[in-house]
Amino acid sequence: MFRGLATISFYADDVPAAAKWYTELLAVDPYYAFPPPPAPAAYIEFRVGDDQDEFGIIDRQYAPVGAANVPGGAVAFWHVDDLAATVEQLAAMGATVYEPLTERESGFSTASFIDPFGNVLGIMANPHYLEIQARRNPS
């Protein structure tokens, strides 16, 4: 039975640089590193969003064969409150457009970028996500 995303994993040749880049983007520090400091991290993890979803960055040497240097495949989309501002922020931080901002039907909009480490990062405005959150947390 599928219950929800547990962890999204990205890969990077330079885990400390990726940690710094994503700390700036997410405005949160990683809460976990392995091995622990002072050793250089091969894996770091953030907790992000309303459900504190886990987002990990793994040293690329541990990537599955075939996924080492090619962006693509499945794209996980994160809901963001201000899609246009997030698109601008990602571009300003050096991410490359993978799929431009695209208006979908029923109020959905998506965009995706390749981060400086070769991973595809999807962002979206998702009215369904907001409906679910409103039901969970009625005001």
C-alpha positions as CSV (number, residue, x, y, z in Angstrom):
1,M,0.0,0.0,0.0
2,F,1.4,3.4,-1.0
3,R,1.2,5.9,2.0
4,G,3.1,8.9,0.7
5,L,6.6,9.9,-0.3
6,A,9.2,9.0,2.3
7,T,12.3,10.4,0.8
8,I,13.3,12.1,-2.5
9,S,17.0,11.5,-3.3
10,F,19.2,13.7,-5.5
11,Y,22.8,13.0,-6.4
12,A,25.8,15.4,-6.5
13,D,29.5,15.2,-7.1
14,D,30.0,17.8,-4.4
15,V,27.6,17.1,-1.5
16,P,28.8,20.1,0.6
17,A,28.2,22.5,-2.4
18,A,24.7,20.9,-3.0
19,A,24.0,21.3,0.8
20,K,24.8,24.9,0.6
21,W,22.8,25.5,-2.6
22,Y,19.7,23.8,-1.2
23,T,20.0,25.4,2.2
24,E,19.7,28.8,0.4
25,L,16.8,27.6,-1.8
26,L,14.8,25.9,1.0
27,A,15.7,28.4,3.7
28,V,16.4,25.5,6.1
29,D,19.5,23.7,7.2
30,P,20.0,19.9,6.7
31,Y,19.1,18.1,9.9
32,Y,21.2,15.0,9.2
33,A,24.6,14.1,7.7
34,F,26.4,10.8,7.3
35,P,29.0,10.3,8.2
36,P,28.7,12.9,10.9
37,P,31.1,15.9,11.0
38,P,34.0,16.5,10.8
39,A,34.1,13.8,8.1
40,P,32.9,14.9,4.7
41,A,29.3,14.0,4.2
42,A,28.3,11.4,1.6
43,Y,24.6,11.9,2.4
44,I,22.7,14.9,3.8
45,E,19.0,15.2,4.5
46,F,16.6,18.1,4.9
47,R,13.0,18.0,6.2
48,V,10.8,20.2,3.9
49,G,7.3,21.5,3.8
50,D,4.0,21.0,5.7
51,D,4.6,17.2,6.2
52,Q,8.4,17.6,6.8
53,D,9.1,15.4,3.7
54,E,12.6,14.0,3.6
55,F,14.9,15.3,0.8
56,G,18.3,13.7,0.6
57,I,21.4,14.5,-1.3
58,I,23.7,11.5,-1.9
59,D,27.3,11.5,-3.3
60,R,27.0,10.6,-7.0
61,Q,29.4,7.7,-6.6
62,Y,26.4,5.8,-5.0
63,A,23.9,6.6,-7.8
64,P,22.3,3.6,-9.6
65,V,24.1,2.6,-12.8
66,G,22.7,4.6,-15.7
67,A,21.5,7.5,-13.5
68,A,25.0,8.9,-12.9
69,N,25.1,11.8,-15.2
70,V,21.8,12.1,-17.1
71,P,18.9,14.3,-15.8
72,G,15.5,13.0,-16.6
73,G,13.1,10.2,-15.7
74,A,10.4,10.8,-13.2
75,V,10.0,14.3,-11.9
76,A,8.7,14.9,-8.3
77,F,6.9,18.2,-8.1
78,W,6.9,20.3,-4.9
79,H,4.0,22.6,-4.3
80,V,5.2,26.2,-3.8
81,D,3.1,29.2,-2.7
82,D,4.5,31.6,-5.3
83,L,5.4,29.7,-8.5
84,A,6.6,32.8,-10.5
85,A,8.9,33.9,-7.7
86,T,10.3,30.4,-7.2
87,V,11.0,30.2,-11.0
88,E,12.8,33.5,-10.8
89,Q,14.8,32.4,-7.7
90,L,15.9,29.1,-9.3
91,A,17.0,30.9,-12.4
92,A,18.9,33.4,-10.4
93,M,20.6,30.6,-8.4
94,G,21.9,29.0,-11.6
95,A,19.3,26.3,-12.3
96,T,18.6,25.6,-15.9
97,V,15.0,25.4,-17.3
98,Y,14.1,21.7,-18.0
99,E,10.4,22.5,-18.7
100,P,9.3,26.1,-18.7
101,L,6.4,27.4,-16.6
102,T,3.4,25.8,-18.1
103,E,-0.2,26.6,-17.3
104,R,-2.2,23.3,-17.0
105,E,-6.0,23.0,-16.6
106,S,-8.0,23.6,-13.4
107,G,-5.5,26.0,-11.9
108,F,-2.5,23.7,-12.0
109,S,0.8,25.1,-13.2
110,T,4.2,23.4,-13.4
111,A,7.9,24.1,-14.2
112,S,11.0,22.1,-13.7
113,F,14.7,22.9,-13.6
114,I,18.0,21.1,-13.6
115,D,19.9,22.1,-10.5
116,P,23.6,22.8,-10.7
117,F,24.3,19.2,-9.7
118,G,22.3,17.6,-12.6
119,N,19.0,16.7,-10.9
120,V,15.6,17.6,-12.1
121,L,13.6,19.7,-9.6
122,G,9.9,20.1,-10.3
123,I,7.8,22.9,-8.8
124,M,4.1,23.6,-9.1
125,A,1.0,25.5,-8.1
126,N,-1.3,22.7,-7.0
127,P,-4.9,23.6,-5.9
128,H,-5.5,20.0,-4.8
129,Y,-2.5,20.2,-2.4
130,L,-4.0,23.4,-0.9
131,E,-7.4,21.7,-0.5
132,I,-5.9,18.7,1.4
133,Q,-3.9,21.0,3.7
134,A,-7.0,23.1,4.4
135,R,-8.9,19.9,5.4
136,R,-6.1,18.8,7.6
137,N,-5.8,22.2,9.3
138,P,-9.1,24.0,9.4
139,S,-8.8,27.6,10.7
